[in-house]
Amino acid sequence: MLAAPVEEGEEAQSTSEDPEAPAGPGSAGGVPPVTIRWSNITCTLSDKRAKVVRFLLTEVSGEAKPGRLLAIMGPSGSGKTTLINVLAGQLTASPRLHLTGYLDVNGQPRSGGEYKIAFLRQEDLFFSQLTVRETLSLAAELQLPDGLSAEARDEYVNKLLFRLGLINCADSIVGDTKVRGISGGEKKRLSLACELIASPSLIFADEPTTGLDAFQAEKVMETLQQLALDGHTVICSIHQPRGSIYSKSVVYMGPAKEEPLSYFAKFGYQCPDHVNPAEFLADLISVDYTSAEAFSQIVPNVPCTIPITRREGSKTSVKFTKKPIVKRRGGWWKQFWLLLKRAWMQASRDGPTNKVRTRMSIASAMIFGSVFWRMGRTQTSIQDRMGLLQVRRIFWPFVLLQSNTAMAALTKTVGVFPKEKAIVDRERAKGSYTLGPYLLSKLLAEIPVVLPMVPTTEAAMALGPSLMTVFIVFGGYYVNAENTPLIFRWIPRVSLIRWAFQGLSINEFHGLEFEHQHSFDIQTGEQALERLSFGGSRIRDTVMAQGRILMFWYWTTYLLLEKNKPKYQQLLPPPTPLH
């Protein structure tokens, strides 16, 4: 793994009289200069079953200064992403991980709250139905001060769009794998624009050129280089850079230009002519684990590729908690309305899905309307009515804002929520909003909301239909509540489908009188309700029961999401050697 400042520049000197006011995009005058140093960073992953310890990082040291772009290069598996996550305080916590080392900012142990940080991840996740301008504007409203006028905020957004080369696609939807939108390079620059809203001093980018062609990769790297020249401290990892990217200034935590090649030439590793130096160095530090001979030859030389001066650092334990330099920008209700606006735009603009929902609802209404037209009051109409109510409760008319089946809502939600959860986790980590406004806005915009309590889409798709089947069976039509085994009698009480069926049945049968020829025939609607064990119930009771169940599950969802919010690994000082 090599660390190479690709472009050197003057270390930015800046002052900001008002920390709450956003600096102009690319303006060095609004970004406090930050120098970040790290030493003896070691990260291990333990496997208790195999009783082995795997080293992800081993005594890594380095330094990044303002006005420079530090590129961390290396082959796959060399620890680039792990190091970037450690420096950004974004390494996901795990009991199997052990992280030690020293890290300070401007000579002081970093506590996590003094400087704003931007973290550009490999995956570019957005709401696909929003335009580029809308995505950036909503992010600006959530992060910028409330006192900033709408005109100033719009001007700030326009400057960001122009600065990052997004002005031509500003009114295009972002898109995703199913909906065509902007290109991969434009998505990467949009991710960077969203991170730059709060004028961060430190910018971390994890393999920003991954998945891009040579032209788009060079444009992204040029943007990062310009941000470094504007006073930001920029650190990025890069797998196999284009020669034009690397040749601007080649360094490995030392002198620039041709020194790295000369350094390695001393040990017999001469870079051939007409070969990309970046590819040569990446191949040089790669280890062939499949060949014992190659492995034995390369391992003794690996320490020579890390000419970094180690220094004594503070022994203070550093706990990474990514906090913004300023307070959360908007109040609770402002966050709620902005998030509701975003969720509603995302849901309402999903044209293909909404067309399918509408057509399905119209077709279902026509089919069932023709089948159950003029049922009459005969004894056989009782069965027809119960069958219709059974179908209607699966269609869940309890929810009137969206005409789709409970199963369709379940399938849609479990497919969308895992991806959206990743976006929400990132935005919450930046302090853009709290969990409450998001959950309420999602509830109103995506009714019915079925939030999966499993980690993957595949697991949710397997669990969801199974739960729906259980609730349908115990919904009051197939199994009478009085005949339900004691061990399962709690299921009808917590089933929204059962309470929906009960309420619909009361509404349909109350006050009806049926034709009858025998004394044992059902003569009134109340008798039909007694057969279903719904006698004596009121519609108000079913509505209250549904409300209690919904409140319980939404509150449980809130607590689970709050409990499972991202946690990051704590950086501990290295153990003191025993003498």
Residue pairs with C-beta under 8 A, 6 or more apart in sequence:
1 60
1 72
1 73
1 74
1 78
1 79
1 80
1 83
1 285
2 72
2 73
2 74
2 252
2 260
2 281
2 282
2 285
2 305
3 62
3 70
3 71
3 72
3 73
3 251
3 252
3 253
3 308
4 70
4 71
4 72
4 73
4 246
4 249
4 250
4 251
4 252
4 253
4 260
5 68
5 69
5 70
5 71
5 249
5 251
5 256
6 69
6 70
6 71
6 221
6 225
6 245
6 246
6 248
6 249
6 250
6 251
7 68
7 69
7 225
7 228
7 229
7 248
7 249
8 67
8 68
8 249
8 251
8 256
9 67
9 68
9 228
9 229
10 67
11 33
11 35
11 65
11 66
11 67
12 28
12 31
12 33
12 66
12 67
12 230
12 231
12 232
13 33
14 28
14 29
14 30
14 31
14 32
14 33
14 231
15 29
15 32
16 23
16 29
16 30
16 31
16 32
19 325
19 326
20 145
20 147
20 326
21 30
21 145
21 148
22 30
22 144
22 145
22 148
22 156
22 197
22 198
22 199
23 29
23 30
23 31
23 199
24 30
24 156
24 159
25 156
25 159
25 160
25 163
25 164
25 196
26 163
26 226
26 227
26 230
27 199
27 230
27 231
28 230
28 231
29 231
30 199
31 66
31 199
31 200
31 201
31 230
31 231
31 232
32 115
32 201
33 66
33 67
33 106
33 201
33 231
33 233
34 66
34 105
34 106
34 115
34 201
34 202
34 233
35 63
35 64
35 65
35 66
35 105
35 106
35 107
35 233
36 63
36 64
36 87
36 103
36 104
36 105
36 110
36 202
36 233
36 235
37 62
37 63
37 64
37 103
37 104
37 107
37 311
37 313
38 60
38 61
38 62
38 63
38 86
38 87
38 101
38 102
38 103
38 104
39 61
39 62
39 101
39 102
39 103
39 310
39 311
39 312
39 313
40 59
40 60
40 61
40 100
40 101
40 102
40 310
40 313
40 574
41 57
41 59
41 60
41 61
41 83
41 86
41 99
41 100
41 101
41 102
41 103
42 55
42 57
42 58
42 59
42 60
42 99
42 100
42 101
42 574
43 55
43 56
43 57
43 79
43 82
43 86
43 91
43 97
43 98
43 99
43 100
44 53
44 54
44 55
44 56
44 97
44 98
45 53
45 54
45 56
45 94
45 96
45 97
46 52
46 53
46 54
46 96
46 97
46 98
47 53
47 54
47 96
48 96
56 79
56 82
57 79
57 82
57 83
57 86
59 310
60 79
60 83
60 101
60 306
61 308
61 309
61 310
61 311
62 70
62 253
62 308
63 253
64 70
64 233
64 234
64 235
65 233
66 201
66 228
66 231
66 232
66 233
67 228
67 229
67 231
68 228
68 233
68 234
69 224
69 225
69 227
69 228
69 234
69 235
69 236
70 234
70 235
70 236
71 236
71 237
71 238
71 241
71 246
72 80
72 83
72 84
72 235
72 236
72 237
72 238
73 80
73 237
73 238
73 239
73 241
73 246
73 278
73 281
73 282
74 80
74 237
74 239
74 282
74 285
75 239
75 282
75 283
75 285
75 286
76 239
78 285
78 286
80 206
80 207
80 237
80 238
80 239
81 122
81 206
81 207
81 237
82 91
83 237
84 90
84 204
84 205
84 206
84 235
84 236
84 237
85 91
85 92
85 206
86 99
86 101
86 103
86 569
86 571
87 103
87 204
87 235
88 117
88 119
88 202
88 204
88 322
89 112
89 117
89 320
89 321
89 322
89 568
90 119
90 204
90 320
90 322
90 429
90 568
91 97
91 99
91 320
91 568
91 569
92 566
92 567
92 568
92 569
93 567
93 568
93 569
93 570
94 569
97 569
98 572
99 569
99 570
99 571
99 572
100 571
100 572
100 573
100 574
100 575
101 313
101 571
101 573
101 574
102 109
102 312
102 313
102 314
102 315
102 573
102 574
103 109
103 110
103 313
103 318
103 571
104 110
104 313
104 314
105 114
105 115
108 314
109 314
109 316
109 318
110 318
110 320
111 318
111 319
112 318
112 319
112 320
112 321
112 322
112 323
113 321
113 323
113 325
114 325
115 200
115 201
115 202
115 325
116 198
116 199
116 200
116 201
116 202
116 324
116 325
117 200
117 201
117 202
117 203
117 204
117 322
118 192
118 195
118 196
118 198
118 200
118 202
118 203
118 204
119 195
119 204
119 206
120 188
120 191
120 192
120 195
120 203
120 204
120 205
120 206
120 208
120 236
121 191
121 206
121 426
122 206
122 207
122 210
123 422
124 184
124 187
124 188
124 190
124 191
125 419
125 422
125 423
125 426
126 135
126 174
126 176
126 187
126 190
126 423
127 135
127 174
127 342
127 345
127 346
127 420
127 423
128 173
128 174
128 175
128 176
128 178
128 179
128 181
128 346
129 173
129 174
129 179
129 345
129 346
129 349
129 350
130 138
130 173
130 174
130 342
130 345
130 346
130 349
131 170
131 171
131 172
131 173
131 174
132 161
132 166
132 169
132 170
132 171
132 172
132 174
132 182
132 186
132 190
133 157
133 161
133 170
133 171
134 345
135 174
135 190
135 194
136 157
136 160
136 161
136 166
136 190
136 193
136 194
136 197
137 153
137 154
137 157
138 338
138 341
138 342
139 194
139 197
139 432
140 153
140 156
140 157
140 197
141 153
141 329
141 330
141 334
141 338
142 329
142 330
142 335
142 338
142 427
142 432
142 433
143 197
143 198
143 324
143 329
143 430
143 432
144 153
144 156
144 197
144 198
144 329
145 326
145 329
146 329
146 330
146 331
146 334
148 156
158 167
160 166
160 193
160 196
160 197
161 167
161 170
161 193
163 193
164 189
164 190
164 192
164 193
164 196
164 223
165 186
165 189
165 219
165 223
166 186
166 189
166 190
166 193
169 182
169 186
172 181
172 182
173 179
173 181
173 182
173 349
174 181
174 182
174 187
174 190
175 181
175 182
182 190
183 216
184 211
184 212
184 216
185 212
185 213
185 215
185 216
185 217
185 219
185 220
188 208
188 212
188 216
188 220
189 219
189 220
189 223
192 203
192 205
192 208
192 220
192 223
192 224
195 203
196 203
196 227
198 324
198 325
198 326
198 430
200 232
201 232
201 233
202 232
202 233
202 235
203 224
203 227
203 232
203 233
203 234
203 235
204 235
204 236
205 224
205 234
205 235
205 236
205 237
206 236
206 237
207 236
207 237
207 238
207 239
208 220
208 221
208 224
208 236
208 238
209 216
209 217
209 220
209 221
209 238
209 239
209 241
210 239
212 220
214 242
217 241
217 242
217 245
218 242
218 244
218 245
221 238
221 241
221 245
224 234
224 236
225 234
225 248
227 234
228 234
238 245
239 282
240 278
240 279
240 282
241 278
242 276
242 278
243 276
243 277
243 278
243 279
245 278
246 276
246 277
246 278
247 277
249 256
249 257
250 256
250 257
250 258
250 259
250 260
250 261
250 277
251 257
251 259
251 260
252 260
252 263
252 281
252 305
252 307
253 307
253 308
254 260
254 263
254 307
260 277
260 281
261 271
261 277
261 280
263 307
264 270
264 271
264 281
264 284
264 305
265 271
267 301
267 304
269 284
271 277
271 280
272 280
284 305
285 302
285 305
287 294
287 295
287 298
287 299
287 302
288 294
288 295
288 298
289 295
314 573
315 573
316 573
317 570
317 571
317 572
317 573
318 570
318 571
319 570
319 571
320 568
320 569
320 570
320 571
321 568
322 429
322 430
322 568
323 431
324 430
324 431
328 431
328 432
328 433
328 434
329 432
330 338
330 433
332 434
332 436
332 437
333 437
335 432
335 433
335 434
335 437
335 438
336 436
336 437
336 440
336 441
337 441
338 433
339 433
339 437
339 438
339 441
339 442
340 440
340 441
340 444
340 445
342 441
343 441
343 442
343 444
343 445
343 446
344 445
346 445
347 445
347 446
348 354
353 412
357 402
357 403
357 404
357 408
358 403
360 404
360 405
360 408
361 403
361 404
364 395
368 388
368 391
372 384
372 388
375 381
375 384
375 385
376 515
377 512
377 513
377 514
377 515
378 514
378 515
379 514
379 515
379 516
379 521
379 522
381 514
382 514
382 522
382 528
385 508
385 509
386 477
386 505
386 528
386 532
389 477
389 501
389 504
389 505
389 508
390 475
390 477
390 501
392 504
393 475
393 497
393 500
393 501
393 504
394 405
394 406
394 407
394 472
394 497
395 403
395 404
395 405
395 406
396 405
396 406
396 409
396 448
396 496
396 497
396 500
397 500
397 504
398 496
398 500
398 503
398 546
399 447
399 448
401 447
402 409
402 447
402 448
404 412
406 448
406 468
406 497
407 465
407 468
409 448
409 450
410 450
410 464
410 465
410 468
411 461
411 464
413 446
413 449
413 450
413 451
413 452
414 450
414 452
414 457
414 460
414 461
414 464
415 457
415 461
417 451
417 452
417 460
418 452
418 455
418 456
418 457
418 460
424 438
425 565
425 566
427 433
428 434
428 435
428 438
428 565
428 566
429 566
435 558
435 561
435 562
435 565
436 558
439 554
439 557
439 558
439 561
442 449
443 449
443 554
450 464
451 557
452 459
452 460
452 463
452 464
453 557
453 560
454 460
454 463
468 497
470 491
471 491
471 495
471 496
471 497
471 498
472 478
472 497
473 479
474 484
474 488
474 491
474 492
474 495
474 498
475 492
475 495
475 497
475 498
475 501
476 492
476 498
476 501
476 502
476 505
476 532
476 533
476 534
477 501
477 532
480 532
480 533
481 489
481 492
481 533
482 533
484 491
484 492
492 498
493 545
494 549
496 546
496 549
496 550
499 542
499 545
499 546
499 549
500 542
500 546
502 532
502 534
502 537
502 542
503 539
503 542
503 543
503 546
505 528
505 529
505 532
505 534
506 529
506 534
506 537
506 538
506 539
506 542
507 539
508 525
509 525
509 526
509 528
509 529
510 525
510 526
510 529
511 525
512 524
512 525
512 528
513 523
513 524
513 525
514 521
514 522
514 523
514 524
514 525
514 528
516 522
516 523
522 528
522 531
526 535
529 535
529 537
